[in-house]
């Protein structure tokens, strides 16, 4: 139904407008009592799907990636589509509008999206207010820095977000890999990244002790454009900083072998969707094999089918996330993936 009827109508409109319309529709239908209906269609309840990763028990291994519910407005409603976890953000200390519009583009011939949103969000404190509702799903908090914060002061921005969200999310994701904030990817270099992660790890320990709570898992989200040498650095940094895992991968700035018109391909921003399928799986396999499976990996990038998901799990991912695949394939994709995992068990 989604691909035959709903998607063609949505794809007639500007993609950013569609995102806002979709949010209003999801909120409306949930508000009139249809949440249970969607849950009955899409959610598979089966103990064989449960995964315990970095100390958290997930009902199933399929999550919604950051960028869809930036401000934590619809995490409970979105979980009715079958997700085992929802990642909010990327959040910054201060609200920011993001980059000028138009900044979101569909490459339908490639089943892809280019975005240069630029961490548009209402600020971490607005998200905290939204997160005060009771959660019925595992929540990850994806954090970043404000555009105007220089890199030498970036650690402070991440710590502000970390402290604000600590009581409200189940795990953290450090985003230094978006291509849409000027200079952000420079924080992936070994020295600044090690410094940042160690500062967050120290704050995690101190904050947990003060509150007499367990520390929250911290993950690093990396770009698919890193070289093998840089990936080896990432493995070393994770071991040295003792953070809990990796999300592989963010969007890419590469533009190889695309079928869409040149005017779309040449748009600046991060590319997601099917063109990223192979590369993100390669990164997952590299990290898993070269580290000796030393840390958990959440695999994301180009998952448009159950087969794509299984490939990432076979490559070494412990959990997976959807974003562009969810847009192109609809919520039935979550169910198909979970069903395929059960068929293999």
Secondary structure, DSSP 8 states (H G I E B T S, - for coil): -IIIIIHHHHTTS-HHHHHHHHHHHHHHHIIIIIHHHHHHHH----GGG-EEETTEEESSSEEE-TTSSTTSSSHHHHHTTT-SEEEEEEE-SS-B--S-S--EEEEGGGTEEEE---S-BS-HHHHHHHTTS--SSEEEEEE---TTS-GGGHHHHHHHHHHHHTTT-SEEEEE---TTSTTGGGGGSHHHHHHHHHHHHHHHHHHHHHHT----EEEEEE-TT--HHHHHHHHHHHHHHT--EEEE---B---TT--S-HHHHTS-SEEEEGGGHHHHHHHHHHHHHHHTS-SEEEEES---SHHHHHHHHHHT-SEEEESHHHHHH-THHHHHHHHHHHHH-
